[in-house]
């Protein structure tokens, strides 16, 4: 074997290019995924401990088990391996991992073939770089046999950053994600994945209320259509179009067609399963939504957003205990997750445990940096009026971020002001707020379902089939 390549199983591997080739199929992996493979090849047929991998691949820096787990997962995905029936990488209980596939000319792989380490993204702090790597491994770009476009390295790096930042669920995170996708497009205008990322950023910004649907819909549709023009077989493009059709147009049929096509093209494309979970949930198909959300979580197991999304669809069908278990798993990954604490509070509220719910809400506000004086005022409102007082305080506060009319309607229901809730929903419909897609199934609106005005809004958005 030459020093810059070897054969493992069915794959010809070129470490210097982070490339695996099998026949006409090419798969490019992240640098540290390749480093792990090289080290396993050096120790072929011998168990390699987690500590040894961290020492060799991460230079003994602190790395959580989750980062290593995701790296092994990404390597198995690249090789087409199955952890339950491994042909390449075997998990050795309490000892680590072992390469079990045959390797040719492994003797010429010297330890020096592990490249000098550098920060995966030099412009971010080291700890964030590790977190970004853990997320980016899930979106490892596979270049299929139909002559798919190979993006420039800098463009693909920006694309992966954008994917990571989309899940931060904050105004700043979404705006930064948009900047990264715009950079990816500027660096490589022919990359359909970058265009699809741009479309997803516009959809997410509308869903989060960063800007109006009227402003962002044309941009999202243009980017998704451009992605399809570049590659009609791009799973990213079809998924981005389906997401936009669902969130902007509430067109469940068209969205289902696009998202199904995306999954057919790439069964492992996580954002497609994520969007399918939302679509099924909005149509009241709760079992199907849970299956899709669990698949998204399986593909992205170190992202707290996937756990809270699964909890969301479970709550829609009244499966509060299951939802709380997923939230606890999210909090084990990140105890400071604002969104997870909010979701935890909601599940306890729906289960009729207001004290536990309020404790979770208050903790979320503290994580978000709400001043102690405001927290004390919030607690006083809760003591005086229960959760209705808490929500009344949210509605009346002037120092909170802009609130969507759909969210305002939820709060009005909870304080018993049903007419004002209907008025807020009517405004949400006029603005075509994305969250209104769930109006027919969301538990928060149960008290409005017998109101003819509510029924009219729900009918316009589209009832579950």
Secondary structure, DSSP 8 states (H G I E B T S, - for coil): --TT-EEETTEEEEGGGTEEEETTEEEE--HHHHHHHHHHHHTTTS-B-HHHHHHHHSTT----HHHHHHHHHHHHHHHT--STT-SSEEEETTTEEEE-S-EESGGG--GGGS-----SSTTS-HHHHHHHHHHHGGG--EE-TTT-----HHHHHHHHHHHHHHTT-SHHHHHHHHHHHHHHHHH-TT-HHHHHHHHHHHHHHHHHTSS-HHHHHHHHHHHHHHHHHH-TT-HHHHHHHHHHHHHTT--HHHHHHHHHHHHHH-TT-HHHHHHHHHHHHHTT-HHHHHHHHHHHHHHSTT-HHHHHHHHHHHHHTT-HHHHHHHHHHHHHH-TT-HHHHHHHHHHHHHTT-HHHHHHHHHHHHHHTT--HHHHHHHHHHHHHHTHHHHHHHHHH-SSS----HHHHHHHHHHTT-HHHHHHHHHHHHHHT-GGGGGTTT-GGGGGGTT-HHHHHHHHHH----
